[in-house]
């Protein structure tokens, strides 16, 4: 397994960035762009997915990272709920709903698997590295 030295190398962060980009595309091409309250909420939750992964990674300890991954996973669930609201308000199509909903579900599962890995890892994080 290769070493991960920066958050940009993490698969869960890369996926979160794709989700943010997809949400931004929806703002530009659908009626969500005109529903400012929902747009702001979706902007916040989608950004929070990737931002919490980055912040947790740079805390340098697995327990702290695990906590931030938990926030990130919660933000993915929040975005999925907001996707239902957008669909119910007829601001996005069924296809757009399905796409974003699936992206959120996969991201939640990947983050959950990563959290499981961290809980069971013997490595406790960079700040505990005695070989510096």
Buried (B, 14 or more C-beta within 10 A) or exposed (E): EEEEEEBEEBEBBBBBBEBBEBBBEBBEEBBBBEBEEBBEBBBBBBBBBBBBBBBBBEBBBBEBBBBBBBBBBBBBBBBBEBBEBBBEEEBBEEEBBEBBBEBBEEBBEBBBEBBEEBEEEEEEBBEEEEEE
